[in-house]
């Protein structure tokens, strides 16, 4: 051991601690109860839950419409139930996972804050490298998990959760309750925005937008997916308010938008493209509508826009620049390697799918795009979701196929015209297609797919429950 380099010693330390950590978890529930359900943890969780429940009651009293008031309360309760299911599944059934690693690392940072706030804030701005690891952590404080520390996205996620760990005195359950509150309110703001759009929807709309179980299960607790869901709903809300509702920009809005963009860029940058690109597409519709009754100018604008778009795509393909872009794109090449690894390595189990990508270029990608989008929306099917964590998604797949069939075979063209007419429905359509394609293309494992595609489900639920016909009046807050 004396001949080992410091890096090798550290890696062995990580490995030894992880093996000991896993062996403790494999015994029974004692590990989870001891480390996450102590008397102090439960007391902190109870106090925070009471504070959050009072906040929910206060917000409810400000809502004038009776139905909306009840929906707000049930939205919080629904997410709370599934967040608790997520906690106990990963602690008792799966016995670990990223959620535990995020929180354990956040706790180390919380301890750092308690000892030296100056050191903690200095650490937040630092990079995750070997030098800083030895500087901020030692054998007495403990070291963060290697798979968290050496992944910039994962370590940034733990930094975000460290703020909550400080406020809750490291109570994992209390931290979960706080994330439930933030998620429920971000989701509610999104739902309230939809209700303010004069649309005619079926009575199933609140269910498919607010109460999809997999969204609440995967994106309400201590996880990267929860942060991304909150950021997605919030960015869409603020961008929609400015671009489509022409709301005045103020300092508060700019600060909030900057914080969410900063979060997304450091955790999962593809979300930013998924949010922004549909607005670029629907922005053309806004320009078209601003022309008012000038029919000739409208026709010229539409022809020029569509012709330019088609010409650009043709030029892109004929010059083979698309294939060159794919060959040089690190994310695309990594995805191909990952697909091959997951497909051929039996250690990953059978809960996966195979796109059979040969990496030949853009044409192959375009040809298989409908299949990839279908995977991103509907899979895993009910017969593929045989594990505890996926059965909810299998049931949801049946529900989504039922409503999709209803969409197609019940006034299909009228529904398409309605979506094409309303700006936010057009945005939702592009958002769903783009998210489904990216999720279906890069995931391969169903457990990853259901997390990545969670943000698209509320948008899809809105599209599937829109009824063609006259517009409804806005509902009061």
SERO-14120 format. One record per atom (N, C-alpha, C): x, y, z. Coordinates in steps of 0.1 Angstrom, whole numbers, padded with zeros to 4 digits, always signed. Atoms other than C-alpha are relative to their C-alpha. Layout:
! residues N
XYZ...
//
This chain:
! residues 477
+0008-0012+0000+0000+0000+0000+0009+0013+0000-0009-0011-0001+0029+0023+0007+0005+0005-0013-0005-0004+0013+0039+0022-0029-0010+0006-0009+0010-0005+0008+0006+0033-0042+0000+0015-0002+0001-0015+0002+0002+0068-0057-0013+0005+0007+0012-0005-0007-0023+0091-0039-0013-0002-0008+0012+0003+0008-0048+0087-0068-0005-0014+0002+0004+0014-0001-0047+0049-0065-0005-0003+0014+0004+0002-0014-0050+0051-0027-0015+0005+0001+0014-0006-0001-0081+0073-0031-0010-0009-0007+0010+0009+0007-0097+0050-0057-0003-0013+0008+0002+0012-0008-0091+0020-0034-0009+0004+0012+0009-0005-0011-0107+0041-0006-0014+0001-0004+0014-0001+0005-0137+0048-0027-0006-0014-0002+0005+0014+0003-0140+0011-0037-0003-0007+0013+0002+0007-0013-0136-0001-0001-0012+0005+0007+0011-0006-0006-0161+0024+0012-0013-0004-0006+0012+0003+0007-0186+0016-0015-0004-0015+0003+0003+0014-0003-0183-0022-0009-0006-0002+0014+0005+0001-0013-0188-0017+0028-0014+0006+0001+0013-0007+0000-0216+0007+0021-0011-0009-0006+0009+0009+0006-0233-0018-0002-0003-0012+0008+0002+0012-0009-0228-0047+0022-0010+0003+0011+0009-0004-0011-0246-0028+0049-0014+0001-0005+0013-0002+0005-0275-0020+0026-0006-0013-0004+0005+0013+0005-0278-0056+0014-0006-0008+0012+0005+0008-0012-0286-0068+0050-0015+0001+0001+0014-0002-0001-0320-0053+0055-0003+0015+0001+0004-0014-0001-0338-0020+0062+0008+0007+0010-0006-0006-0012-0316-0013+0092+0009+0012-0005-0009-0011+0005-0291+0008+0071-0008+0012-0003+0008-0012+0004-0318+0031+0057-0006+0006+0013+0006-0005-0012-0335+0035+0091+0010+0007+0009-0010-0006-0008-0303+0042+0109+0005+0014-0006-0006-0012+0007-0290+0068+0083-0010+0010-0005+0010-0010+0006-0322+0084+0070-0013+0001+0008+0013+0000-0008-0350+0077+0095+0003+0001+0015-0002-0002-0014-0334+0086+0128-0010+0009+0006+0010-0008-0007-0354+0104+0154+0001+0015-0004-0002-0014+0005-0338+0137+0144-0004+0002-0014+0004-0001+0014-0344+0131+0107-0015+0001-0001+0015+0000+0000-0381+0123+0113-0005+0013+0006+0005-0012-0006-0385+0153+0136+0002+0012-0010-0002-0010+0010-0370+0176+0109-0010-0001-0011+0010+0002+0011-0392+0160+0082-0014+0004+0005+0013-0004-0005-0423+0165+0104-0002+0015+0000+0001-0014-0001-0416+0201+0110-0001+0007-0014+0001-0005+0014-0409+0208+0073-0013-0003-0007+0013+0004+0006-0440+0189+0063-0011+0009+0005+0010-0009-0005-0461+0210+0086+0001+0014-0006-0002-0013+0006-0446+0242+0072-0005+0000-0015+0004+0001+0014-0452+0231+0036-0015-0002-0001+0015+0001+0001-0488+0220+0043-0007+0013+0003+0005-0013-0002-0495+0254+0058+0001+0009-0012-0002-0008+0012-0480+0270+0027-0010-0004-0011+0010+0005+0010-0503+0247+0005-0014+0006+0004+0014-0006-0005-0534+0258+0026-0001+0015-0003+0000-0014+0003-0524+0294+0022-0002+0003-0014+0001-0002+0015-0520+0292-0016-0014-0004-0004+0014+0004+0004-0553+0273-0018-0010+0011+0002+0009-0010-0004-0571+0301-0001+0000+0012-0010-0001-0011+0010-0559+0325-0028-0007-0004-0014+0006+0005+0013-0575+0304-0056-0015+0001+0001+0014-0003+0000-0610+0315-0064-0009-0011-0005+0008+0010+0006-0623+0287-0085+0000-0013+0009+0001+0012-0009-0635+0257-0064+0007-0012-0006-0006+0012+0007-0624+0230-0089+0015+0002+0000-0014-0002+0001-0590+0246-0093+0007-0001+0014-0005+0001-0014-0586+0249-0055+0002-0015+0004-0002+0014-0003-0592+0212-0051+0011-0007-0007-0011+0005+0008-0569+0203-0079+0014+0003+0005-0013-0005-0006-0541+0223-0063+0004-0009+0012-0003+0009-0012-0544+0203-0031+0003-0014-0004-0002+0014+0004-0547+0169-0048+0014-0001-0008-0012+0000+0007-0517+0178-0070+0012-0002+0010-0010+0002-0010-0495+0182-0039+0000-0013+0007+0001+0013-0007-0508+0151-0022+0004-0011-0009-0004+0010+0010-0504+0130-0054+0015-0001-0001-0014+0000+0002-0468+0140-0058+0007-0004+0013-0006+0004-0012-0461+0135-0021-0001-0015+0002+0001+0015-0001-0474+0099-0022+0010-0007-0009-0009+0007+0009-0453+0090-0052+0014+0003+0003-0014-0003-0004-0422+0108-0039+0004-0010+0012-0003+0010-0011-0425+0086-0007+0002-0014-0006-0002+0013+0006-0429+0056-0029+0014-0001-0006-0014+0000+0005-0397+0066-0047+0011-0002+0010-0009+0001-0011-0379+0070-0014+0002-0014+0005-0001+0013-0006-0388+0037+0000+0003-0011-0011-0004+0010+0011-0384+0018-0034+0016+0000-0001-0014+0000+0001-0348+0030-0037+0008-0003+0012-0007+0004-0012-0340+0025-0001-0002-0014+0004+0003+0014-0004-0357-0008+0005+0000-0011-0010+0000+0010+0011-0361-0026-0028+0013+0001-0008-0012-0001+0008-0334-0012-0050+0013+0002+0009-0011-0001-0010-0312-0004-0019+0011+0009-0005-0011-0009+0004-0293+0025-0033-0004+0009-0012+0003-0008+0012-0291+0045-0066+0005+0014+0001-0005-0014+0001-0283+0080-0076-0005+0009+0011+0007-0009-0009-0308+0096-0053+0008+0000+0014-0007+0002-0013-0289+0082-0022+0014+0007-0001-0013-0006+0002-0255+0092-0037+0000+0015+0000+0002-0014+0001-0267+0127-0045-0001+0006+0015+0003-0006-0013-0279+0132-0009+0012-0002+0009-0011+0002-0008-0249+0116+0008+0011+0011-0003-0010-0010+0004-0226+0140-0012-0005+0014+0005+0005-0013-0005-0249+0169-0003+0002+0002+0015-0002+0000-0014-0246+0160+0033+0014+0004+0004-0014-0003-0003-0208+0162+0032+0002+0016-0002-0001-0015+0002-0212+0198+0018-0007+0007+0011+0007-0006-0011-0237+0206+0045+0009+0000+0013-0009+0000-0012-0212+0195+0072+0011+0011-0002-0010-0010+0003-0187+0217+0054-0005+0014+0004+0006-0013-0003-0211+0247+0057-0001+0002+0015+0001-0001-0014-0217+0240+0094+0013+0004+0007-0013-0002-0006-0180+0241+0101+0006+0013-0005-0006-0012+0006-0170+0269+0077-0008+0005-0012+0008-0005+0011-0196+0288+0056+0009+0006-0011-0009-0005+0010-0167+0306+0038+0005-0011-0009-0005+0011+0007-0152+0273+0028-0010-0006-0009+0011+0006+0007-0186+0260+0017-0002+0008-0013+0003-0009+0012-0193+0290-0007+0012+0000-0009-0012+0001+0009-0157+0288-0020-0001-0013-0007+0001+0013+0006-0163+0251-0027-0010+0000-0011+0011+0000+0010-0195+0258-0046+0005+0005-0014-0005-0006+0013-0175+0278-0072+0012-0008-0005-0012+0008+0004-0147+0252-0074-0003-0011-0010+0002+0011+0009-0141+0226-0100+0002-0014+0007-0001+0013-0006-0143+0189-0092+0012-0008-0006-0012+0007+0004-0107+0177-0096+0007-0006+0012-0007+0007-0011-0082+0157-0075+0005+0010+0010-0005-0010-0009-0066+0188-0060-0010+0005+0009+0010-0006-0008-0098+0203-0048-0007-0011+0009+0006+0011-0009-0110+0169-0035+0008-0001+0013-0009+0001-0012-0080+0167-0011-0001+0013+0008+0000-0013-0007-0084+0204-0002-0013+0002+0008+0013-0002-0006-0121+0203+0007-0004-0012+0009+0004+0012-0007-0124+0168+0020+0012-0008+0006-0011+0008-0006-0103+0145+0042-0006-0012+0007+0005+0013-0006-0106+0112+0061-0010+0002+0011+0009-0003-0011-0124+0129+0090-0014+0004-0005+0013-0004+0006-0151+0145+0068-0006-0010-0009+0005+0010+0010-0154+0116+0044+0001+0005-0014-0002-0004+0014-0151+0116+0006-0013-0002-0007+0011+0002+0008-0179+0120-0019+0001-0013-0009-0001+0011+0009-0188+0090-0041+0007+0003-0013-0008-0002+0012-0165+0087-0071-0008+0003-0012+0009-0002+0011-0193+0084-0096-0008+0013+0000+0006-0013-0001-0208+0116-0083+0011+0011-0002-0010-0011+0000-0176+0136-0078+0006+0002-0014-0007-0001+0013-0160+0128-0112-0010+0002-0012+0010-0004+0011-0192+0136-0132-0004+0014+0003+0003-0014-0003-0196+0174-0134-0015+0002+0001+0015-0002-0002-0234+0171-0139-0005-0006+0013+0004+0006-0012-0238+0148-0110+0004+0008+0012-0006-0007-0011-0216+0168-0087-0007+0014+0001+0008-0012-0001-0234+0200-0096-0014-0002+0006+0013+0004-0006-0267+0183-0088+0001-0001+0015-0001+0001-0015-0254+0175-0053+0003+0013+0006-0002-0014-0005-0243+0211-0049-0013+0007+0002+0014-0006-0001-0279+0222-0056-0007-0006+0013+0007+0006-0011-0292+0197-0031+0006+0003+0014-0007-0003-0012-0266+0207-0005-0007+0012+0007+0007-0011-0006-0286+0239+0000-0012-0005+0009+0012+0006-0007-0317+0218+0010+0005-0008+0012-0005+0008-0011-0295+0195+0031+0004+0009+0012-0003-0010-0011-0283+0226+0051-0013+0004+0007+0013-0005-0006-0319+0238+0056-0007-0010+0009+0007+0011-0007-0332+0204+0068+0009-0007+0010-0010+0007-0009-0301+0195+0089+0002-0014-0005-0004+0013+0006-0294+0166+0065-0011-0010+0001+0011+0010+0000-0329+0150+0067-0004-0003-0014+0003+0004+0014-0334+0131+0035-0015+0000-0002+0014+0000+0002-0371+0128+0041-0005+0014-0001+0004-0014+0000-0375+0165+0048+0004+0007-0014-0004-0005+0013-0355+0173+0016-0009-0005-0011+0010+0005+0009-0379+0151-0003-0013+0008+0000+0013-0008-0002-0409+0170+0011+0002+0014-0007-0002-0013+0006-0393+0203+0000+0000-0001-0015+0000+0002+0015-0387+0190-0036-0014-0003-0005+0014+0002+0004-0423+0178-0037-0007+0013-0001+0007-0013+0000-0435+0213-0029+0004+0008-0012-0005-0008+0011-0413+0229-0055-0005-0006-0014+0005+0007+0013-0423+0203-0082-0015+0003-0002+0015-0002+0001-0460+0206-0074-0003+0014-0004+0003-0014+0004-0459+0244-0077+0004+0003-0014-0004-0002+0014-0439+0244-0109-0010-0007-0010+0010+0007+0009-0463+0218-0124-0014+0007+0001+0013-0007-0001-0493+0238-0111+0000+0013-0008-0001-0012+0008-0480+0270-0127-0002-0003-0015+0002+0005+0014-0478+0251-0160-0014-0003-0003+0014+0004+0002-0513+0237-0156-0009+0013+0000+0008-0012-0001-0527+0271-0146+0001+0009-0013-0002-0007+0012-0511+0286-0177-0009-0006-0011+0009+0007+0010-0529+0260-0198-0014+0004+0001+0014-0003-0002-0562+0268-0182-0003+0014-0004+0003-0013+0004-0558+0304-0191+0000+0002-0015+0001+0000+0015-0555+0295-0228-0015-0004-0003+0014+0004+0003-0591+0295-0242-0001-0012-0009+0001+0012+0008-0592+0259-0253-0012-0008+0006+0010+0009-0004-0619+0233-0252+0007-0014+0002-0007+0013-0003-0606+0201-0235-0010-0009+0006+0008+0010-0006-0621+0169-0223+0002+0000+0015-0001+0000-0015-0627+0162-0186+0012-0008+0005-0012+0008-0004-0596+0139-0187+0012+0009+0000-0011-0008+0001-0573+0168-0193+0008+0002+0013-0007-0002-0013-0564+0175-0156+0008-0013+0004-0007+0012-0003-0556+0138-0152+0012-0003-0008-0011+0002+0009-0533+0135-0182+0011+0010+0001-0010-0011-0001-0516+0168-0175+0006+0000+0014-0004-0002-0014-0514+0169-0136+0004-0013+0007-0001+0012-0009-0517+0133-0124+0005-0013-0007-0007+0012+0006-0495+0110-0145+0009-0006+0010-0008+0006-0011-0480+0086-0119+0015+0000-0003-0014+0002+0002-0446+0081-0136+0007+0014+0001-0006-0013-0001-0440+0119-0137+0002+0003+0015-0001-0002-0015-0447+0121-0099+0010-0009+0006-0009+0010-0006-0427+0090-0092+0015+0003-0003-0014-0002+0004-0395+0098-0112+0004+0015+0003-0004-0014+0000-0396+0136-0108-0006+0008+0011+0005-0007-0012-0407+0146-0073+0009+0000+0012-0009+0002-0012-0379+0135-0050+0014+0006-0002-0013-0004+0002-0342+0140-0047+0007-0007-0012-0005+0006+0012-0331+0134-0082+0003+0011-0010-0003-0009+0011-0316+0151-0113-0013+0003-0008+0012-0002+0008-0349+0145-0131-0010+0010+0006+0008-0010-0007-0368+0165-0105+0004+0014-0004-0005-0013+0003-0346+0195-0111-0003+0004-0014+0002-0003+0014-0350+0192-0148-0015+0002-0003+0014-0002+0002-0388+0189-0146-0004+0014+0004+0003-0014-0005-0390+0221-0125+0005+0010-0009-0006-0009+0009-0367+0239-0148-0008+0001-0013+0007+0000+0012-0386+0228-0179-0014+0007+0001+0013-0007-0002-0420+0239-0166+0002+0015+0002-0002-0014-0003-0406+0272-0153+0004+0008-0013-0005-0007+0012-0387+0281-0185-0011+0001-0011+0012+0000+0010-0418+0272-0207-0010+0011+0005+0010-0010-0005-0440+0293-0184+0005+0015-0003-0005-0014+0002-0418+0324-0185+0002+0004-0014-0002-0003+0014-0409+0321-0222-0014+0002-0007+0014-0001+0006-0446+0316-0231-0006+0014+0004+0005-0012-0004-0455+0346-0210+0005+0012-0007-0006-0011+0007-0431+0369-0228-0003+0000-0015+0001+0001+0015-0432+0356-0264-0015-0001-0005+0013+0003+0005-0468+0345-0267-0011+0009+0007+0010-0008-0007-0486+0366-0241+0005+0015+0001-0006-0014+0000-0463+0397-0245+0000+0006+0014-0001-0006-0013-0458+0401-0208+0013+0007+0001-0011-0008-0001-0434+0428-0198+0011-0007+0008-0011+0006-0007-0399+0416-0188+0004+0009+0011-0005-0008-0012-0388+0427-0153+0013-0007+0005-0012+0005-0006-0357+0421-0132-0002-0013+0006+0003+0013-0007-0373+0393-0112+0000-0011-0010+0001+0010+0011-0381+0374-0144+0013-0003-0006-0013+0003+0006-0346+0378-0158+0009-0008+0010-0008+0007-0009-0330+0366-0126-0004-0015+0001+0005+0014+0000-0353+0335-0124+0004-0007-0012-0004+0007+0013-0347+0327-0161+0014-0003+0000-0014+0002+0000-0310+0331-0157+0004-0012+0009-0003+0011-0009-0309+0307-0127-0004-0013-0005+0005+0012+0006-0330+0281-0145+0009-0004-0012-0009+0003+0011-0308+0283-0176+0013-0005+0005-0012+0004-0006-0277+0281-0155-0001-0015+0006+0002+0013-0005-0291+0250-0138+0000-0010-0011+0002+0009+0011-0301+0233-0171+0014-0002-0007-0013+0002+0008-0267+0240-0188+0010-0009+0008-0010+0008-0008-0248+0224-0159-0005-0014+0004+0005+0013-0004-0271+0194-0153-0004-0008-0013+0004+0008+0012-0287+0184-0187-0002+0010-0011+0001-0011+0010-0280+0209-0215-0010-0002-0011+0009+0003+0011-0302+0191-0240-0014+0006+0003+0013-0005-0004-0332+0204-0221-0002+0014-0006+0001-0014+0005-0324+0240-0232-0004+0000-0014+0004+0001+0014-0326+0230-0268-0015-0005-0002+0013+0005+0000-0358+0211-0262-0011+0011+0003+0009-0011-0004-0374+0242-0246+0000+0011-0011-0001-0012+0009-0361+0268-0271-0004-0003-0014+0003+0003+0014-0364+0250-0305-0015+0001-0003+0014-0002+0003-0402+0247-0304-0005+0014+0000+0004-0014+0001-0405+0284-0297+0005+0007-0012-0005-0006+0013-0384+0292-0328-0010-0004-0011+0009+0005+0010-0408+0270-0348-0014+0008+0001+0013-0007-0002-0440+0286-0333+0001+0015-0001-0002-0014+0002-0424+0320-0335-0004+0005-0013+0004-0004+0014-0430+0320-0372-0015+0001-0001+0015-0001+0000-0467+0314-0365-0004+0014+0006+0003-0013-0005-0467+0345-0344+0002+0012-0010-0002-0010+0011-0452+0366-0372-0011+0000-0010+0011+0002+0010-0478+0352-0395-0013+0006+0005+0012-0005-0005-0506+0361-0372+0000+0015+0002-0001-0015-0001-0493+0397-0367-0003+0007-0013+0003-0006+0013-0499+0403-0404-0015+0003-0001+0014-0004+0000-0536+0404-0396-0007-0005-0013+0008+0003+0012-0559+0406-0427+0007+0001-0013-0008-0002+0012-0531+0411-0452+0002-0014-0006-0001+0013+0005-0538+0379-0471+0011-0003-0009-0010+0002+0010-0514+0384-0499+0014-0001+0007-0013+0000-0008-0485+0392-0475+0001-0013+0008-0001+0012-0007-0494+0362-0455+0004-0012-0009-0004+0011+0010-0492+0339-0485+0014+0001-0004-0014-0002+0004-0459+0354-0496+0009-0005+0011-0008+0004-0012-0445+0350-0460+0001-0015+0002+0000+0014-0002-0456+0314-0457+0008-0007-0011-0007+0006+0011-0443+0305-0492+0016+0001+0002-0014-0003-0001-0409+0322-0486+0006-0009+0012-0005+0008-0012-0405+0305-0451+0001-0015-0003+0000+0014+0003-0414+0270-0463+0010-0003-0011-0010+0002+0011-0393+0273-0495+0014+0001+0006-0013-0001-0005-0363+0285-0476+0004-0012+0009-0002+0012-0009-0367+0257-0450+0003-0012-0008-0002+0012+0008-0370+0230-0477+0013+0001-0008-0012-0002+0007-0341+0245-0497+0012-0002+0009-0011+0002-0010-0319+0246-0466+0002-0015+0003-0001+0015-0003-0326+0209-0458+0006-0007-0012-0005+0007+0012-0320+0198-0494+0015+0003-0002-0014-0004+0002-0287+0218-0496+0009-0007+0011-0007+0007-0011-0277+0203-0462+0003-0014-0003-0001+0014+0003-0283+0168-0474+0009-0003-0012-0007+0002+0012-0268+0171-0509+0015+0002+0002-0015-0003-0002-0235+0185-0497+0006-0009+0010-0006+0010-0009-0231+0156-0473+0004+0006+0014-0004-0006-0012-0226+0181-0445-0007-0005+0012+0007+0006-0011-0252+0164-0424+0007-0012+0006-0007+0012-0004-0233+0132-0423+0013+0004+0007-0012-0005-0006-0201+0152-0415-0003+0005+0014+0004-0005-0013-0219+0169-0386-0002-0012+0010+0002+0011-0009-0230+0135-0372+0013-0007+0004-0013+0007-0003-0195+0120-0375+0008+0008+0010-0007-0009-0009-0181+0150-0356-0007+0002+0013+0008-0002-0012-0209+0151-0330+0003-0010+0010-0004+0010-0011-0196+0136-0298-0012-0007+0006+0011+0006-0007-0230+0131-0283-0006-0011-0009+0005+0010+0009-0242+0112-0314+0009-0013+0000-0009+0011+0000-0211+0090-0315-0001-0008+0013+0001+0007-0013-0213+0083-0278-0013-0008+0001+0013+0007+0000-0250+0074-0282+0001-0013-0007-0001+0013+0008-0241+0048-0309+0008-0010+0008-0008+0009-0007-0214+0033-0287-0008-0006+0012+0009+0004-0011-0238+0032-0257-0010-0010-0004+0010+0009+0005-0265+0016-0278+0006-0014-0003-0006+0012+0002-0241-0011-0289+0004-0008+0012-0004+0006-0013-0228-0017-0254-0012-0006+0007+0012+0005-0007-0263-0020-0239-0007-0011-0007+0006+0011+0008-0275-0042-0268+0007-0013+0002-0007+0013+0000-0247-0068-0266+0005-0004+0014-0005+0004-0013-0238-0068-0229-0012-0005+0008+0011+0007-0007-0260-0093-0211-0002+0005+0015+0001-0004-0015-0252-0078-0176-0010+0011+0002+0010-0010-0002-0277-0050-0183-0014-0005+0001+0013+0006-0001-0306-0074-0183-0008+0002-0013+0009-0001+0012-0336-0075-0207-0008+0012-0001+0008-0012+0000-0352-0042-0198+0006+0011-0009-0006-0010+0010-0339-0024-0229-0006-0003-0014+0005+0002+0014-0346-0020-0266+0012+0002-0009-0011-0001+0009-0324-0020-0297-0005+0008-0012+0004-0009+0012-0326+0007-0324+0007-0006-0013-0007+0005+0012-0302-0013-0347+0006+0010-0009-0006-0011+0007-0284+0018-0357+0014-0004-0005-0013+0004+0006-0255+0013-0381+0009+0012-0001-0008-0012+0000-0243+0049-0378+0003+0005-0014-0003-0003+0014-0245+0054-0416-0002+0015-0004+0002-0014+0003-0257+0090-0415-0014+0005+0003+0012-0007-0002-0285+0114-0415-0012-0006-0006+0011+0006+0007-0307+0095-0439-0006-0011+0009+0004+0011-0009-0308+0065-0415-0007+0005+0012+0006-0006-0011-0316+0088-0387-0014+0005-0003+0013-0005+0004-0345+0104-0406-0010-0011-0003+0009+0012+0003-0359+0070-0418-0005-0006+0013+0004+0006-0013-0359+0057-0382-0006+0009+0010+0006-0010-0010-0372+0089-0366-0014-0004+0004+0013+0003-0005-0408+0078-0365+0000-0012+0010-0001+0011-0010-0399+0045-0348+0006+0005+0013-0006-0005-0012-0376+0064-0323-0010+0008+0008+0010-0008-0007-0404+0089-0315-0010-0009+0006+0010+0010-0006-0428+0060-0310+0005-0006+0013-0006+0006-0012-0404+0044-0286+0000+0010+0012-0001-0010-0010-0399+0077-0268-0013+0003+0007+0014-0003-0006-0437+0081-0262-0006-0012+0006+0008+0012-0005-0451+0046-0257+0007-0011+0007-0006+0012-0007-0425+0022-0245+0006+0005+0014+0002+0015+0001-0421+0002-0223-0015-0003-0001+0013+0005+0000-0452-0016-0233-0003-0008+0013+0004+0007-0012-0472-0034-0206+0007-0013+0002-0006+0013-0002-0456-0068-0213+0016+0002+0001-0014-0002-0002-0421-0052-0212+0003+0006+0014-0001-0007-0013-0427-0034-0178-0003-0010+0011+0003+0011-0010-0425-0064-0155+0007+0002+0013-0007-0003-0013-0403-0048-0128-0008+0010+0008+0008-0009-0009-0416-0028-0098+0001+0014-0005-0002-0014+0004-0402+0005-0111-0006+0003-0014+0004-0003+0014-0415+0001-0147-0015-0003-0002+0014+0004+0002-0450-0013-0142-0010+0012-0001+0008-0012+0002-0465+0022-0138+0001+0005-0014-0002-0004+0014-0450+0031-0172-0007-0009-0009+0007+0009+0008-0464+0000-0187-0015+0003-0001+0014-0003-0001-0499+0009-0175-0003+0013-0007+0002-0013+0007-0495+0045-0187+0001-0002-0015-0001+0003+0014-0485+0031-0221-0013-0004-0006+0013+0005+0004-0519+0014-0224-0009+0013-0001+0008-0012+0000-0536+0047-0214+0003+0009-0011-0004-0009+0011-0516+0068-0239-0004-0006-0013+0005+0006+0013-0524+0043-0267-0015+0001-0002+0015-0002+0000-0561+0045-0258-0003+0014-0005+0003-0014+0004-0562+0083-0260+0006+0003-0013-0005-0003+0013-0540+0083-0291-0010-0006-0011+0010+0005+0009-0565+0060-0308-0012+0008-0001+0011-0009+0000-0593+0083-0297+0003+0012-0008-0004-0012+0007-0574+0112-0311+0000-0002-0015-0001+0003+0014-0569+0095-0345-0013-0003-0006+0012+0004+0006-0603+0080-0350-0013+0008+0004+0011-0009-0004-0624+0108-0335+0003+0014-0004-0002-0013+0006-0624+0139-0357+0015+0004+0000-0015-0001+0001-0587+0136-0364+0004+0014-0007-0005-0012+0008-0584+0164-0390-0005+0013+0007+0005-0011-0008-0605+0188-0368+0010+0003+0011-0009-0002-0011-0581+0182-0340+0013+0005-0005-0012-0005+0006-0551+0188-0362-0001+0015-0003+0002-0014+0003-0565+0221-0373+0000+0008+0013+0000-0007-0013-0571+0231-0337+0014+0002+0005-0014-0001-0004-0535+0223-0328+0008+0010-0008-0007-0009+0009-0523+0242-0358-0004+0014+0002+0005-0014-0002-0544+0272-0350+0005+0006+0013-0004-0005-0013-0534+0276-0313+0015-0001+0002-0014+0000-0001-0498+0287-0308+0006-0009+0011-0006+0009-0010-0491+0268-0275-0002-0015-0003+0002+0014+0004-0506+0236-0289+0010-0004-0010-0011+0002+0009-0482+0239-0318+0013-0002+0007-0012+0002-0007-0454+0244-0294+0001-0013+0007+0001+0013-0007-0465+0214-0274+0003-0012-0009-0002+0011+0010-0465+0192-0305+0015-0001-0003-0014+0000+0003-0430+0202-0314+0008-0005+0012-0006+0004-0012-0419+0198-0278+0000-0015+0002+0002+0015-0002-0433+0162-0276+0008-0007-0010-0007+0008+0010-0418+0151-0309+0015+0001+0003-0015-0001-0003-0383+0165-0300+0004-0007+0012-0003+0007-0012-0383+0152-0265+0000-0015-0002+0001+0014+0002-0395+0118-0276+0011-0006-0009-0011+0004+0008-0369+0116-0303+0013-0001+0007-0012-0001-0007-0340+0126-0281+0000-0011+0011+0001+0010-0010-0352+0103-0253+0001-0014-0005+0000+0013+0006-0358+0073-0275+0014-0003-0007-0013+0002+0007-0324+0078-0293+0011-0003+0010-0012+0001-0008-0301+0081-0264-0002-0010+0012+0002+0007-0013-0317+0060-0236+0004-0015-0001-0002+0014+0002-0317+0023-0248-0005-0008+0012+0006+0007-0012-0325+0012-0212-0013+0006+0004+0013-0005-0004-0361+0015-0202+0000+0008+0012-0001-0007-0012-0352+0027-0168+0005+0014-0002-0005-0014+0004-0334+0057-0184-0010+0007-0008+0010-0005+0009-0361+0062-0210-0011+0007+0008+0012-0005-0007-0389+0067-0186+0003+0013+0008-0004-0013-0007-0369+0094-0167+0001+0011-0010-0003-0011+0010-0358+0113-0198-0013+0005-0006+0012-0004+0008-0393+0113-0214-0011+0006+0010+0010-0004-0009-0412+0123-0182-0005+0014-0003+0005-0014+0003-0414+0161-0191-0010+0001-0011+0009-0001+0012-0432+0153-0224-0014-0004+0003+0014+0005-0003-0462+0136-0207-0010+0010+0002+0010-0010-0002-0480+0167-0195-0004+0007-0013+0002-0006+0013-0476+0183-0230-0008-0010-0009+0008+0010+0007-0488+0151-0246-0014-0002+0005+0013+0001-0006-0517+0148-0222-0009+0012-0005+0008-0011+0005-0528+0183-0233-0004-0002-0014+0003+0002+0014-0526+0174-0270-0011-0010-0002+0010+0011+0002-0546+0142-0266-0014+0003+0005+0013-0003-0006-0574+0158-0246-0006+0013-0006+0005-0012+0006-0579+0189-0267-0012-0004-0009+0012+0003+0008-0614+0189-0283-0002+0011-0011+0003-0010+0010-0621+0206-0316-0013+0007+0002+0013-0008-0003-0648+0233-0314+0003+0014+0004-0001-0014-0005-0654+0267-0299+0010+0000+0012-0009-0002-0011-0629+0281-0275-0008+0002+0013+0006-0002-0013-0637+0281-0238+0005+0013+0006-0005-0012-0007-0634+0311-0215+0010-0004+0010-0010+0002-0010-0605+0315-0192-0006-0003+0014+0004+0003-0014-0608+0301-0157+0007+0008+0010-0006-0009-0010-0601+0323-0127+0010-0008+0008-0011+0007-0008-0571+0316-0105-0007-0006+0012
//
